[in-house]
Amino acid sequence: MGGGHDFMKDGKMLFATILVISAFLGAVGQLLFKLGLSSSLGMLVAFIAAGFIAYVISTVLYFYILGRSHLSWAYGFGGLSYLFATVFASVVIGETVSLTRWIGVIVIFIGVVLIGLS
């Protein structure tokens, strides 16, 4: 690991929290892109710009953790973006999400939890 950090001793819970925030912001970016593409031209620019900002922050957080933890551990948290995006699609946009898709998202979530605990 870079920087002399011992991944197992130096704030694994903090790293996991930052990765959850990163995945959340990535999904927020997708939501904002979708809202922008479904709106008037004036709002399109605002939503796309806000989505880009969310993506940049998400990426900076991910890079921070990537330099301090195991790739195989950190990368697994990206699966949470599926959960967040599906919830946003259902709750914010009002998309119908099939039971099969919800089951898939739950399986991904269980996988992320198992990775996080490893």
Summary of the structure (lengths in Angstrom):
residues: 118
radius of gyration: 16.0
end to end distance: 16.9
largest distance: 50.1
contacts: 342
relative contact order: 0.16
helix: 82%
strand: 0%
